[in-house]
Amino acid sequence: MADVSPSGSPLVELKGISKRYGDLLANDGINLAIQPGEIHALLGENGAGKSTLVKILYGVIEPSAGQILWEGRPVSLSSPVEARALGLGMVFQHFSLFDELTVAENIAVALTDDWDLATVRSKLGDISRAYGLALEPDRAVWTLSAGERQRIEIVRCLLQNPRLLILDEPTSVLTPQEAEHLFVTLDKLSADGCAILYISHKLEEVRRLCRSATILRGGRVVASIDPRERSARDIAALMVGNEIGEVRTGTPHVPKGAMLTVSKLSMPAGGLHGQALEDINLVANAGEIVGIAGIAGNGQSELFAALSGERLADKADAVVIAGKTCGTIDIDNRRRLGAAFVPEERLGHAAAPTHRLSENTLISHAATEVSRSGFILLNAARRLATAIIKAFDVRTPNGDPQARKLSGGNLQKFVIGREIIRQPKLLIVDQPTWGVDAGAARLIRQALVDLAGEGSAVVVISQDLDELFEVADRMAVIHQGRLSAVKPVNEWTKEAVGLEMLGIAQTQGAVHAV
Ligand SMILES: Nc1ncnc2c1ncn2[C@@H]1O[C@H](COP(=O)(O)OP(=O)(O)OP(=O)(O)O)[C@@H](O)[C@H]1O
């Protein structure tokens, strides 16, 4: 990749950017240049320093050293407001929208006072048409799909005429069709001269979309490549420094009787815009992985809450774990039966952000070795955290950091490790590898497969169909709070799953034990 285009200076150039957190160099002398209209991927395994670099570029944090040049001129970006004024836009992984407001209102509140609702509505129409971002200005946000919500975020950026748009894992919440639609929009933006910095762990989509890529490892640039000329496997190897193997299935899973039985589970929607569960029937046997596919927002969180005991059912026998009826008992008592739970949201739900990893072991190990008579055994908690860090290759900035100081993927490895190390009889995990790099995703999937191989029942709720086809023995699809039949994975095709996800081939409520 050339640092300077034939026509002059790059749009943006990072020179020797470093960021130090205590002893850790999260970014170490990074050089990177992006030309106008270039779609540039920023790649690297979890903790490589991608978010840190992007936060520096967007004015969220200050670098410890280095310089940012914008069209050849040095700039200092001390806040996102300054970055936006310069021409940077950012679409975050987590949308920051008000559910009750309409599309146009959500856009207007994020803009400066110069924008009134009428101007927003008319410009919204122009941009929607120009970039194929169909949006109805008067629809309330809570009625929209994840793809439509993301369009609002993109339009919000585009209304400010960005010269560089940063997208952080934009397809993790999209269906394959929505992702393809997004790529068409990004291609158009690039053709109009808007540069794009694209962070993703999905290497095939990077190869489809990006013409250049910077690969970070341990805070340093290890390669600058044209991703179209490399295989996804090669790129992954550059990211981690060695080859990533396939998940080994080992001996076929042999199911040995129901560990979880869900019968006629119905539950009203939790929040105003939640999804009610209707007549869910499901069996997970010891020694198998049951996958649950579905588009986000179709009842996955509610199902997780009902299975874990974060929400209680009306009837005790709606959920049976290890032979004990437990629909009306709480999560701690379900853990005592040998069940373990990993929710989707790692920071704030699965882990307490400002507590150290050792303290975070208490969330699910309180009833076991890390506390006695209500007292925390700090040394035992530290030993346990160290064991999890070692077994699950969690990369930490120091021995026992606060959870919020870990990169997203590393925190996910810690949370999954914390549950698996207990050798649960039943593990229920929601989106196990969301935002996790290829190497860490393999480690997590392998751990799930091995756990089932050792005789535990595992339920994996995931939006990632490739993941479910790789690890699950049987699979079902959740759509609008109803579960399809549970069938052996080799009886499903991706197309059939897709139809169920859209609710076109609904088969409900069947209990299919093997
Ligand atoms: N506030 C902080 N204090 C201390 N260390 C931090 C802080 N924020 C990040 N780090 C460390 O900096 C390193 C780089 O983290 P960063 O979040 O930039 O990685 P990443 O490549 O974005 O990872 P992921 O793909 O998991 O999001 C990690 O080792 C992380 O633990």
The ligand as a Gaussian input file, in Angstrom:
#p B3LYP/6-31G(d) Opt

LIG

0 1
 N       -8.611000       1.639000      29.602000
 C       -7.670000       0.701000      29.504000
 N       -6.780000       0.482000      30.490000
 C       -5.821000      -0.473000      30.394000
 N       -5.662000      -1.281000      29.309000
 C       -6.503000      -1.116000      28.300000
 C       -7.560000      -0.126000      28.332000
 N       -8.254000      -0.210000      27.152000
 C       -7.656000      -1.187000      26.430000
 N       -6.614000      -1.736000      27.107000
 C       -5.717000      -2.812000      26.637000
 O       -5.176000      -2.410000      25.388000
 C       -5.029000      -3.540000      24.522000
 C       -5.693000      -3.229000      23.190000
 O       -7.112000      -3.225000      23.381000
 P       -8.134000      -2.854000      22.213000
 O       -9.493000      -2.762000      22.853000
 O       -7.625000      -1.687000      21.464000
 O       -8.035000      -4.161000      21.305000
 P       -8.920000      -4.587000      20.033000
 O       -7.968000      -4.941000      18.954000
 O       -9.927000      -3.532000      19.734000
 O       -9.625000      -5.905000      20.574000
 P      -11.136000      -6.536000      20.308000
 O      -11.123000      -7.107000      18.937000
 O      -11.217000      -7.617000      21.359000
 O      -12.140000      -5.429000      20.530000
 C       -5.612000      -4.729000      25.253000
 O       -4.554000      -5.473000      25.827000
 C       -6.469000      -4.109000      26.342000
 O       -6.514000      -4.957000      27.478000

